[in-house]
Amino acid sequence: MAHELEQHSDGRTAFVAGRNIAAWHRLGTVKPGKLTVDEVMTDGLLGGWDVRTEPLLASIPGKRCIECAASLNTQHEDVCGTGDEAEAEARQEAGAEDFDADNQGRNPYRLVVPDDAAFPMPIPGHFTTIRNHPITGDPEPLGVVQGGYKPIQNEELAEILSAIVDETGAVFDTAGSLRGGREVFMSLQLPEGIQVGGCDAHNLNLVGLNSHDGSRALEGLITFVRVVCANTQHMARQNFTTRFSIRHVSGAKNRIAEARAQLKLTFKASEEFQKEAEKLIREKLTVDEFQKVCEEIWPRTGDMGTAALHEHHRRGTHLVKLFKEADTQENIRGTRWAGVQAIGEYVDHFIPVRTKKDEAVARADRALFGKGSQIKAKAFQLLQVG
């Protein structure tokens, strides 16, 4: 499963994690304890990018050197700096084949070629986003945007999230850059996790996502997902309880207060989830009732062949076994919440996977992003208490 984290020529990866909890890809820097903003910027290689916009230029073919005006395939003027004079002289003295009779004694490194005659032309209303590379400091293009786009710096994203840190006691947990610096994420663990009936802990995260190529607005998501790579970023975008966004336009900072107000809904949303889960854990569920839910998710149809009927029976038997006997059900056995967990466990770990690639990767991809996540959502819906 591709992580798409930015990896640099000096061997460093633009990722940092706190609380001494490494990510599955084992890349980047893992720090003990809670991350500070400075560690997010320095160890995550996110500081000092100075993202800005420059006019987008097209290279237009010309007929003359843009410096000395000599025509194509003629010699540059002596005062023209285009062409590598020193290298040309060295190769000529060494008798390089470039200096044969066809050149009529002219230095081929000093002839006007199409690149020498091309001139830049601004594209109206379009700009290139550029950053200072975090390792070399050299300017580096990230994307193409239209007029009105205002970069939101990585430091500004941290500032927005820090405002929430100050108010709620959340702590920075992970941060990194993806896809060559075009996207950035920062994740905070919120101070109060969710526990269902004293067990099955669920930790909520506030994830800040920003793009520097014009592909997305700045986003803030409240999610159970710990973002450590491109795939978990995608998962967070698909599974969140509350979201806010800030467009890359003038006055974006003025919307921070609005974003904070929206995030207050988070705690209400998580409380509602907890209340519903608590109802499920208090309500009993018989094996027959559980089988009816499974039949609704995986219905038996009249046109099933022998192999499909066999698979249907095998799946039903396995699901009931998980519901009645799995060690993971120890504290919740025989409840509606146990039904939700049994179906989730089957989807995540036991549905057959047909792939020529890594089975674990394919299974995780399906559970997180594919049909598996839809099945689990349907199970929760069917087992909810009216």
QUIDAGI-V242109 format. One record per run of one state. SS is the DSSP state (@ for helix, = for strand, . for the rest). FROM is the first residue (numbers start at 0). LEN is the number of residues. If there is no record, write none. Layout:
# QUIDAGI-V242109
ss->[SS & SS]
from->[FROM & FROM]
len->[LEN & LEN]
This chain:
# QUIDAGI-V242109
ss->[. & = & . & = & . & = & . & = & . & = & . & = & . & @ & . & = & . & = & . & = & . & = & . & @ & . & @ & . & @ & . & @ & = & . & @ & . & = & . & = & . & @ & . & = & @ & . & = & . & = & . & = & . & = & . & = & . & @ & . & = & . & @ & . & = & . & @ & . & @ & . & @ & . & = & @ & . & @ & . & @ & .]
from->[0 & 4 & 5 & 6 & 7 & 12 & 13 & 14 & 17 & 28 & 30 & 34 & 35 & 36 & 42 & 51 & 60 & 63 & 64 & 70 & 71 & 74 & 75 & 84 & 93 & 96 & 99 & 100 & 103 & 107 & 110 & 111 & 113 & 117 & 118 & 132 & 138 & 146 & 153 & 168 & 170 & 178 & 181 & 182 & 189 & 193 & 196 & 198 & 202 & 204 & 211 & 217 & 223 & 229 & 238 & 241 & 246 & 251 & 282 & 283 & 284 & 286 & 297 & 305 & 325 & 326 & 329 & 334 & 335 & 349 & 358 & 369 & 370 & 383]
len->[4 & 1 & 1 & 1 & 5 & 1 & 1 & 3 & 11 & 2 & 4 & 1 & 1 & 6 & 9 & 9 & 3 & 1 & 6 & 1 & 3 & 1 & 9 & 9 & 3 & 3 & 1 & 3 & 4 & 3 & 1 & 2 & 4 & 1 & 14 & 6 & 8 & 7 & 15 & 2 & 8 & 3 & 1 & 7 & 4 & 3 & 2 & 4 & 2 & 7 & 6 & 6 & 6 & 9 & 3 & 5 & 5 & 31 & 1 & 1 & 2 & 11 & 8 & 20 & 1 & 3 & 5 & 1 & 14 & 9 & 11 & 1 & 13 & 3]
